Each structure stands twice: as C-alpha cells, then as structure tokens.
Amino acid sequence: MTLFETSDGDAPSTGLAGASGGQSGAVDPRAPLAARMRPRSLDEVLGQEHLLSAGSPLRRLVEGDAPMSLILFGPPGSGKTTLAQIVSSSTNRRFVQLSALNAGVKDVRAVIERARHDLTMNSHQTVLFIDEIHRFSKTQQDSLLGAVEARVITLVAATTENPYFSVVSPLLSRSLLLNLQPLTGEHIAELVRRALVDERGLAGAVQIEDDALDHLLRMSDGDARRALTALEAAAGSAVAAGQPSIDLVTLEKAVDTAAVRYDRDGDQHYDVISAFIKSIRGSDVDAALHYLARMIEAGEDARFIARRLVVHASEDIGLADPTAILVATAAAQAVQLIGMPEARINLAQATMHLALAPKSNAVVRAIDEALADVKQGLGGAVPPALRDGHYPGAAKLGHAAAYRYPHSEPEGVLAQQYPPDELLGRDYYHPTSRGAERQLQERVARLRAVVRNE
C-alpha cells in the first residue's frame, strides 16, 4: 500500500503527496524537482483554463470548502495529483493518498473508519486521493460508495482511462467528473522557465539553450512530470561539468534520448511525413515504420499522423482493401482515447496494415474526375424520375412518377437513368486489378450494362 497523509498543513512523511506540502511554505530540498515545483494554489496551475475560471465547480470546491467528490480524467503529467492536493490544502482537510496499484479493500476501509472517527469527534474532514482508480476492481470501487454518499470522505480519484468504462456507474454518478487536457508546449515551456529561476527549483543555477528546450518540449509530450524530471537530470549534469547552461548534448546524455533532427514547423516536418506516406504507398513497410518512429521520437502530434493515415487509406488503397479505412480510423480513435505513448502501437499497426495492403488510387481519381466535371458546369437537371415526390404537388409536376424501385427486381438492379442528360455514359470509377478491386472490375461492368440498358 502507498499511503501518505497531511493534516492541518503538516508535511507528509514522504513522497509526492507532500510536494504540495507547500501549503505551509516548507519544501524538502531533497524532493524531486517535479515535487518541489508542484503548484500550491489554483492560480499557479498551468493549463486547464476550462476548469479554473471564476465560478467553475473546481474553484467553488476549493474556495467554498464544499464536500464534493471529484474524478479527474486526463493524461499523465496533466496535473491530477496537483489538483487533488490543492483541494486538500486549500480546504484544511486531512489528506490521504492511496495507489490503486497496491491498495486493497482493507486499506480503503481503514481510511474510511479513521475519517468517520475524525468527522464525529472534531468535525475534521478527510480527502482521500486514489491514483489510477481504473485499476481498482468493481468490488474495491463499490467499497467507497457508502462513505462518498454520506460524505464521510471527499473522494478525489485520478484516472488516465475513460471513466465511463473504468469507473463503476454509482461512483461516477456521485462525483463531479473533470476532464483534464494535455498541457501544451507553451505550458511546459513556462513550467521549465519557472523551475529554472524559482527558489523551490533550480534557483538560477543554470539556463537552458533554445535547441535543448525545444527537444525537452518534444520529448515531454505534454507531461509536466516528465519534463521536470529530464530538466533536473540535465541540470545536474551541467552543474557537475561546470557549464552555465544546458545544451542539447547535455540534455541528450542526461535523459539517454537522442534528439531527432526534425523541425515540426519547418522543412523536415513536411519531408518526413512525405517520406512516410510515399513509403506506405510504395509498400515498403520497414521504411514506413522508420519514418513513423522518427516522427514519434521527435514529438510529432500523434493526431496529425493518424489523420494522414486515414486520408491515405482512401487515397492510395480504397476499395483494393476496404478494411484499410476501418483500421486507420480505429487507430485515430485510439489516439484520442488513450493517447501517447501507448497509441504508438496502434499507429504502428495501422501503418503496417496500409503498407502491406494492395494499392489503388481509383477512389481519389473517381471523385476528382467527378469534381472536375461539376466545376466545368457539367451539371444538368436531375432526371424527373429521381426528384423528390413526397411533397404536395410533386405528382402534378411529374416528379418521381416514373421512378422504378430496384428492390422489385430479383437482382436488385434495373435499367434506369440516374445521371443528368449531359453525363450519360460518363465513367468515373475505374477499378484496378489489384486486391479486392479485381472482383469489382467484372461487377462494375455488369452493373453499368444493366443500369444503362446496354
């Protein structure tokens, strides 16, 4: 079991739970930089503006001392533990932290019993913070319900997984769900600048060069804890070497991560994504994985990569493998659902599927040819039989009167004019002989012959 406590501003025994212990102004200089720099009030929190505005439920909870349970849903390093500790310290409650990794029902009940005793004897409320609550079983989560319902404890639970799937409904309904967003590069940069000069942090011992900062922001991927941990390691190396600032080489050595020469806003951004797509189009699965790895390591936005895969699935594969768009879309959804670094596996699977799939650009050629005709004015009137016949007066205009219902035929297809007169006989879709389109060649020809009565 991992259990840390604070009471009336006293510093906890150990661990990150006491980092905010800053409520009393004291900071343990031996604590990790990420712990020392943990915000002590909502005004110090970076990001999450949608949760921190005046009158927001979170601010009302902190400033009004209301006994309200919270579920904090967000990616690693976005501030879940920080907000939990601010709730505790700002409201003068006893703070108890459990980790769902190694705490059980017995541990939960012990905290609840202590909280009930404190509430009865001296009206002292308890905040129970459970990290990674999605790892609790249904039985473990159910053990919290009575205490939450009776407000014996104020539960603050953190999860990186969708709480609608990972938290039992009764507990979810009794709590306020707050959705934390990943920190932006600007937020992380501001956090790093604070840590460099703040007395709780590095107190001006070193600076950081621009290219090293850029790499630090990429590798942190919106995770404040990861950024500060890397900064602390690099600062220690720089100070030991007598350097006044952290350069790129020092940062690389300190965190054992090579900086990929890749500018997300410059030519390399476009060159690498271009090489990525062309490698998939060329069916070179190994090269495609290489460029994917370069983008991931450089901190490219995973959503950007996923969007390109979805486009490529239709542009260069299409009906030659109709499952390609499903795989690419599923990977894009996985990126949104679980985020990085786990989503790298989903991106890799989609990349490999698309690279190994049979290729066809018939879909993009078909729509582009159709668009070209429309832009040239080849529209024409919709044939009367296809016009809407549901409104009063449509029959008098002859709309839909001659329409023939394909399902009335055994084969579900019959001769009927569908395009405007100007486009009769125009073919847009030309199936290739690759993959699933091989079977479509004969089918498309047969359908056109029946529909056009040829």
C-alpha positions as CSV (number, residue, x, y, z in Angstrom):
1,M,0.0,0.0,0.0
2,T,1.1,3.5,-0.8
3,L,-0.4,5.9,1.8
4,F,0.7,9.5,2.5
5,E,-1.1,11.8,4.9
6,T,-1.1,15.5,5.7
7,S,-3.1,17.2,8.4
8,D,-3.6,20.9,9.0
9,G,-0.7,21.8,6.8
10,D,1.8,19.4,8.4
11,A,4.3,18.0,5.9
12,P,3.6,14.3,5.0
13,S,6.0,11.6,5.8
14,T,7.4,11.1,2.3
15,G,6.6,11.1,-1.4
16,L,5.0,13.3,-4.0
17,A,1.9,13.7,-1.9
18,G,3.9,16.1,0.3
19,A,5.2,18.1,-2.6
20,S,2.3,20.3,-2.4
21,G,3.0,20.3,1.2
22,G,4.0,23.6,0.2
23,Q,0.8,24.7,1.9
24,S,2.9,25.5,4.9
25,G,5.7,27.1,2.8
26,A,8.2,24.4,3.5
27,V,9.8,22.5,0.7
28,D,12.0,19.5,1.1
29,P,15.2,20.2,-0.9
30,R,15.8,16.5,-1.3
31,A,12.5,16.0,-3.1
32,P,12.4,15.6,-6.9
33,L,12.2,18.8,-8.9
34,A,8.7,17.8,-10.1
35,A,7.6,17.6,-6.5
36,R,9.2,20.9,-5.4
37,M,7.7,22.8,-8.3
38,R,4.2,21.4,-7.7
39,P,1.7,24.3,-7.7
40,R,0.5,25.3,-4.3
41,S,-2.7,27.1,-5.4
42,L,-5.1,27.1,-8.4
43,D,-3.5,30.4,-9.5
44,E,-0.2,28.6,-10.0
45,V,-1.6,25.8,-12.1
46,L,-0.8,25.9,-15.8
47,G,-3.3,24.8,-18.4
48,Q,-6.8,23.5,-17.6
49,E,-8.2,27.0,-18.0
50,H,-11.6,25.4,-18.7
51,L,-11.6,24.1,-15.1
52,L,-10.1,27.1,-13.3
53,S,-12.2,30.0,-14.4
54,A,-14.1,32.1,-11.8
55,G,-17.2,30.3,-10.6
56,S,-16.1,26.9,-12.0
57,P,-17.1,23.9,-9.9
58,L,-13.4,23.2,-9.0
59,R,-12.8,26.7,-7.9
60,R,-16.0,26.7,-5.9
61,L,-14.9,23.5,-4.3
62,V,-11.6,24.9,-3.3
63,E,-12.7,28.3,-2.2
64,G,-16.0,27.4,-0.7
65,D,-14.9,24.3,1.3
66,A,-17.8,22.3,-0.1
67,P,-17.7,18.5,0.4
68,M,-17.8,17.4,-3.2
69,S,-16.1,14.3,-4.7
70,L,-14.1,14.5,-7.9
71,I,-12.9,12.2,-10.6
72,L,-10.0,13.7,-12.5
73,F,-9.6,12.2,-16.0
74,G,-6.6,13.2,-18.1
75,P,-3.2,12.1,-19.5
76,P,-0.1,11.6,-17.3
77,G,1.5,14.8,-16.1
78,S,-1.5,17.0,-16.7
79,G,-2.0,17.9,-13.0
80,K,-4.4,15.4,-11.5
81,T,-2.3,14.8,-8.3
82,T,-1.6,18.6,-8.0
83,L,-5.3,19.4,-8.1
84,A,-6.1,16.8,-5.5
85,Q,-3.5,18.2,-3.1
86,I,-4.7,21.8,-3.7
87,V,-8.3,20.7,-2.9
88,S,-6.9,19.2,0.4
89,S,-4.6,22.0,1.4
90,S,-6.9,24.9,0.5
91,T,-9.8,23.4,2.4
92,N,-7.8,22.5,5.5
93,R,-8.7,18.8,5.4
94,R,-6.6,15.7,6.2
95,F,-5.1,14.4,3.0
96,V,-4.7,10.6,2.5
97,Q,-3.3,9.1,-0.7
98,L,-3.8,5.5,-1.9
99,S,-2.4,4.0,-5.0
100,A,-4.8,1.6,-6.7
101,L,-1.7,-0.4,-7.8
102,N,-1.2,-1.9,-4.4
103,A,-4.0,-0.9,-2.1
104,G,-7.0,-3.2,-1.3
105,V,-10.4,-3.0,0.2
106,K,-8.9,-3.4,3.7
107,D,-6.8,-0.2,3.2
108,V,-9.8,1.7,1.9
109,R,-11.9,0.6,4.9
110,A,-9.2,1.7,7.3
111,V,-9.1,5.2,5.8
112,I,-12.9,5.4,5.9
113,E,-13.0,4.3,9.6
114,R,-10.4,6.9,10.5
115,A,-12.2,9.6,8.5
116,R,-15.5,8.7,10.2
117,H,-13.9,9.0,13.7
118,D,-12.3,12.3,12.9
119,L,-15.6,13.7,11.5
120,T,-17.5,12.5,14.6
121,M,-15.0,13.6,17.2
122,N,-13.8,17.0,15.8
123,S,-15.7,17.6,12.6
124,H,-12.4,17.2,10.7
125,Q,-13.0,16.2,7.1
126,T,-10.7,13.9,5.1
127,V,-9.8,14.0,1.4
128,L,-9.0,10.5,0.0
129,F,-7.0,10.7,-3.2
130,I,-6.9,7.4,-5.2
131,D,-4.4,7.4,-8.0
132,E,-5.1,5.2,-11.0
133,I,-8.6,4.2,-9.8
134,H,-9.2,2.4,-13.0
135,R,-7.0,-0.4,-11.6
136,F,-9.5,-0.9,-8.7
137,S,-11.9,-3.8,-9.2
138,K,-15.6,-3.3,-9.1
139,T,-15.7,-4.6,-5.6
140,Q,-12.9,-2.2,-4.5
141,Q,-14.8,0.7,-6.1
142,D,-18.1,-0.3,-4.5
143,S,-16.4,-0.2,-1.1
144,L,-16.2,3.6,-1.5
145,L,-19.8,4.2,-2.2
146,G,-21.3,4.4,1.3
147,A,-18.6,6.8,2.5
148,V,-18.9,9.0,-0.6
149,E,-22.7,9.0,-0.4
150,A,-22.6,10.0,3.3
151,R,-19.7,12.5,2.7
152,V,-17.6,10.8,5.3
153,I,-14.8,11.3,2.9
154,T,-14.2,13.7,0.0
155,L,-13.0,11.3,-2.8
156,V,-10.6,12.7,-5.4
157,A,-9.9,9.9,-7.9
158,A,-7.5,10.1,-10.8
159,T,-7.5,8.0,-14.0
160,T,-5.9,8.1,-17.4
161,E,-8.6,5.8,-18.8
162,N,-12.1,6.8,-19.8
163,P,-14.1,6.8,-16.6
164,Y,-17.3,5.8,-18.4
165,F,-15.6,2.5,-19.0
166,S,-13.3,2.2,-16.0
167,V,-15.3,3.6,-13.0
168,V,-18.5,2.0,-11.8
169,S,-21.6,3.9,-12.6
170,P,-22.8,4.5,-9.0
171,L,-19.4,6.1,-8.1
172,L,-19.4,8.1,-11.2
173,S,-22.8,9.5,-10.6
174,R,-21.8,10.6,-7.1
175,S,-18.8,12.5,-8.3
176,L,-18.0,15.5,-10.4
177,L,-16.1,14.5,-13.5
178,L,-13.3,16.9,-14.5
179,N,-11.7,16.3,-17.9
180,L,-8.0,17.5,-17.9
181,Q,-6.4,18.3,-21.2
182,P,-2.8,17.6,-22.1
183,L,-0.5,20.5,-21.4
184,T,0.6,22.5,-24.5
185,G,4.2,23.2,-25.4
186,E,3.7,26.8,-24.1
187,H,2.6,25.5,-20.8
188,I,5.6,23.2,-20.4
189,A,7.9,25.9,-21.5
190,E,6.5,28.2,-18.9
191,L,6.9,25.5,-16.3
192,V,10.5,25.0,-17.3
193,R,11.2,28.7,-17.1
194,R,9.7,28.8,-13.6
195,A,11.8,25.8,-12.4
196,L,15.0,27.4,-13.7
197,V,14.6,30.5,-11.6
198,D,12.3,29.6,-8.7
199,E,13.9,29.2,-5.2
200,R,12.0,25.9,-4.9
201,G,13.5,24.7,-8.1
202,L,17.0,25.3,-9.6
203,A,17.2,28.9,-8.3
204,G,19.1,30.2,-11.3
205,A,21.9,27.6,-11.1
206,V,21.7,27.0,-14.9
207,Q,20.0,28.2,-18.0
208,I,18.8,26.2,-21.0
209,E,19.7,26.8,-24.6
210,D,16.9,27.1,-27.2
211,D,17.5,23.9,-29.1
212,A,17.7,21.9,-25.8
213,L,14.4,23.5,-24.7
214,D,12.8,22.6,-28.0
215,H,13.9,19.0,-27.6
216,L,12.8,18.9,-24.0
217,L,9.3,20.1,-25.0
218,R,9.1,17.4,-27.7
219,M,10.1,14.6,-25.5
220,S,7.8,15.6,-22.7
221,D,4.8,15.3,-24.9
222,G,2.6,17.5,-22.6
223,D,3.7,15.6,-19.5
224,A,4.9,18.1,-16.9
225,R,6.4,15.5,-14.6
226,R,8.5,14.0,-17.5
227,A,9.7,17.5,-18.5
228,L,10.8,18.4,-15.0
229,T,12.5,15.1,-14.4
230,A,14.5,15.4,-17.6
231,L,15.3,19.0,-16.7
232,E,16.6,18.1,-13.3
233,A,18.8,15.3,-14.7
234,A,20.3,17.6,-17.3
235,A,20.8,20.5,-14.8
236,G,22.7,18.1,-12.6
237,S,25.0,17.1,-15.4
238,A,25.6,20.7,-16.5
239,V,26.4,21.8,-12.9
240,A,28.8,18.9,-12.5
241,A,30.6,19.8,-15.7
242,G,30.8,23.5,-14.7
243,Q,28.5,24.6,-17.6
244,P,26.4,27.7,-17.2
245,S,23.6,26.3,-19.3
246,I,22.1,23.1,-20.6
247,D,22.9,22.4,-24.2
248,L,21.4,19.8,-26.5
249,V,24.2,17.3,-26.0
250,T,24.0,17.6,-22.2
251,L,20.2,17.0,-22.3
252,E,20.6,14.0,-24.6
253,K,23.2,12.4,-22.4
254,A,21.2,13.1,-19.2
255,V,18.0,11.6,-20.4
256,D,19.5,9.0,-22.8
257,T,17.3,10.1,-25.6
258,A,18.8,11.2,-28.9
259,A,17.4,14.3,-30.4
260,V,15.9,13.7,-33.8
261,R,16.8,16.3,-36.3
262,Y,13.3,17.3,-37.1
263,D,11.6,20.6,-37.0
264,R,7.9,20.3,-36.7
265,D,7.4,23.7,-38.1
266,G,10.0,23.6,-40.9
267,D,11.0,21.6,-43.9
268,Q,11.8,18.4,-42.0
269,H,8.2,18.2,-40.9
270,Y,7.0,18.1,-44.5
271,D,9.9,15.9,-45.7
272,V,9.4,13.2,-43.1
273,I,5.6,13.0,-43.4
274,S,6.0,13.0,-47.2
275,A,8.5,10.1,-47.0
276,F,6.2,8.3,-44.6
277,I,3.2,8.4,-46.9
278,K,5.3,7.6,-50.0
279,S,6.8,4.6,-48.2
280,I,3.4,3.3,-47.4
281,R,2.2,3.9,-51.0
282,G,5.3,2.1,-52.2
283,S,4.5,-0.9,-49.9
284,D,7.8,-0.6,-48.0
285,V,6.6,-1.5,-44.5
286,D,10.1,-1.1,-43.0
287,A,10.8,2.3,-44.3
288,A,7.3,3.4,-43.3
289,L,7.9,2.2,-39.7
290,H,11.3,4.1,-39.7
291,Y,9.6,7.4,-40.6
292,L,6.8,6.7,-38.1
293,A,9.4,6.2,-35.4
294,R,11.2,9.4,-36.3
295,M,8.0,11.4,-36.0
296,I,7.1,9.8,-32.7
297,E,10.6,10.3,-31.2
298,A,10.6,13.9,-32.4
299,G,7.3,14.6,-30.6
300,E,5.1,15.0,-33.7
301,D,1.4,15.3,-32.9
302,A,0.0,11.8,-33.0
303,R,-3.3,13.2,-34.2
304,F,-1.6,14.6,-37.2
305,I,0.0,11.2,-38.1
306,A,-3.4,9.5,-37.6
307,R,-5.2,11.9,-39.9
308,R,-2.6,11.3,-42.6
309,L,-3.2,7.5,-42.3
310,V,-7.0,8.0,-42.6
311,V,-6.5,10.0,-45.8
312,H,-4.0,7.6,-47.2
313,A,-6.3,4.6,-46.6
314,S,-8.8,6.0,-49.2
315,E,-6.4,7.9,-51.4
316,D,-3.9,5.1,-52.1
317,I,-5.8,1.9,-51.1
318,G,-9.5,2.5,-51.3
319,L,-11.6,-0.5,-52.4
320,A,-8.5,-2.6,-53.1
321,D,-8.7,-3.3,-49.4
322,P,-11.9,-1.9,-47.9
323,T,-10.7,-2.7,-44.4
324,A,-7.9,-0.1,-44.6
325,I,-10.1,2.8,-43.8
326,L,-11.5,0.9,-40.8
327,V,-8.1,0.2,-39.4
328,A,-6.8,3.8,-40.0
329,T,-10.0,5.3,-38.4
330,A,-9.7,2.9,-35.4
331,A,-6.1,4.0,-34.9
332,A,-7.2,7.6,-35.0
333,Q,-9.8,6.9,-32.4
334,A,-7.3,5.0,-30.3
335,V,-5.0,8.1,-30.3
336,Q,-7.9,10.2,-29.0
337,L,-8.9,7.5,-26.4
338,I,-5.6,6.5,-24.8
339,G,-3.0,9.0,-26.1
340,M,0.7,8.5,-26.3
341,P,2.9,6.7,-25.7
342,E,0.6,3.6,-25.8
343,A,-1.0,4.8,-29.0
344,R,2.3,4.4,-30.9
345,I,1.3,0.7,-31.1
346,N,-2.0,1.5,-32.8
347,L,-0.3,3.8,-35.2
348,A,2.3,1.2,-36.0
349,Q,-0.4,-1.4,-36.7
350,A,-2.3,0.9,-39.0
351,T,1.0,1.9,-40.8
352,M,1.9,-1.8,-41.3
353,H,-1.6,-2.7,-42.5
354,L,-1.7,0.1,-45.0
355,A,1.8,-0.5,-46.2
356,L,1.1,-4.2,-46.9
357,A,-2.3,-3.6,-48.4
358,P,-2.9,-3.8,-52.2
359,K,-2.9,-0.3,-53.6
360,S,-5.4,1.6,-55.8
361,N,-5.9,5.3,-56.4
362,A,-9.2,4.6,-58.1
363,V,-11.2,6.3,-55.4
364,V,-9.3,9.6,-55.5
365,R,-9.3,9.6,-59.3
366,A,-13.1,9.0,-59.4
367,I,-14.0,11.8,-57.1
368,D,-11.5,14.2,-58.7
369,E,-12.9,13.5,-62.2
370,A,-16.5,14.0,-60.9
371,L,-15.5,17.3,-59.3
372,A,-13.7,18.5,-62.4
373,D,-16.9,17.9,-64.4
374,V,-19.0,19.8,-61.9
375,K,-16.6,22.7,-61.9
376,Q,-16.8,22.9,-65.7
377,G,-20.6,23.2,-65.5
378,L,-21.5,19.7,-66.4
379,G,-24.4,19.5,-64.0
380,G,-27.7,19.4,-65.7
381,A,-31.1,18.8,-64.3
382,V,-31.9,15.9,-62.1
383,P,-33.9,13.3,-64.1
384,P,-37.7,13.7,-63.2
385,A,-37.9,10.1,-62.0
386,L,-35.3,10.8,-59.3
387,R,-36.8,14.0,-58.0
388,D,-38.5,14.2,-54.6
389,G,-42.1,13.1,-54.8
390,H,-43.1,13.4,-51.2
391,Y,-44.5,16.9,-51.0
392,P,-47.9,18.1,-52.2
393,G,-48.0,18.9,-55.8
394,A,-45.0,16.8,-56.8
395,A,-47.2,14.4,-58.7
396,K,-48.6,17.3,-60.8
397,L,-45.0,18.1,-61.8
398,G,-44.3,14.6,-62.7
399,H,-41.7,14.2,-60.0
400,A,-40.8,10.6,-59.2
401,A,-43.8,9.3,-61.1
402,A,-41.7,7.2,-63.4
403,Y,-39.3,6.0,-60.7
404,R,-38.7,2.3,-60.7
405,Y,-37.9,0.6,-57.4
406,P,-34.8,-1.6,-57.7
407,H,-35.8,-3.9,-54.9
408,S,-38.7,-5.0,-57.0
409,E,-36.3,-6.9,-59.3
410,P,-34.8,-10.3,-58.2
411,E,-31.3,-9.0,-58.7
412,G,-32.0,-5.6,-57.0
413,V,-30.9,-3.6,-60.1
414,L,-32.7,-2.5,-63.2
415,A,-32.4,-0.1,-66.2
416,Q,-33.0,3.5,-65.2
417,Q,-31.4,6.9,-65.9
418,Y,-29.6,8.2,-62.9
419,P,-27.2,11.0,-64.1
420,P,-28.3,14.2,-65.8
421,D,-28.5,14.0,-69.6
422,E,-25.2,15.7,-70.0
423,L,-23.3,13.0,-68.1
424,L,-24.9,9.9,-69.6
425,G,-22.3,7.2,-70.2
426,R,-19.6,9.0,-68.2
427,D,-17.4,6.6,-66.2
428,Y,-15.6,7.9,-63.1
429,Y,-14.7,4.8,-61.2
430,H,-12.1,2.5,-62.9
431,P,-11.3,-0.4,-60.7
432,T,-7.8,-1.8,-60.8
433,S,-6.9,-5.5,-61.0
434,R,-5.3,-5.4,-57.5
435,G,-6.7,-6.7,-54.3
436,A,-10.5,-6.7,-53.8
437,E,-10.9,-4.4,-56.8
438,R,-10.1,-7.4,-59.1
439,Q,-13.6,-8.8,-58.3
440,L,-15.1,-5.3,-58.7
441,Q,-14.0,-5.0,-62.3
442,E,-16.5,-7.5,-63.5
443,R,-19.2,-6.4,-61.2
444,V,-18.9,-2.7,-62.1
445,A,-19.1,-3.6,-65.8
446,R,-22.1,-5.8,-65.3
447,L,-24.0,-3.2,-63.2
448,R,-23.3,-0.5,-65.8
449,A,-24.6,-2.7,-68.6
450,V,-27.9,-3.3,-66.7
451,V,-28.5,0.2,-65.5
452,R,-27.7,1.8,-68.9
453,N,-29.6,-1.0,-70.7
454,E,-26.6,-1.6,-72.9
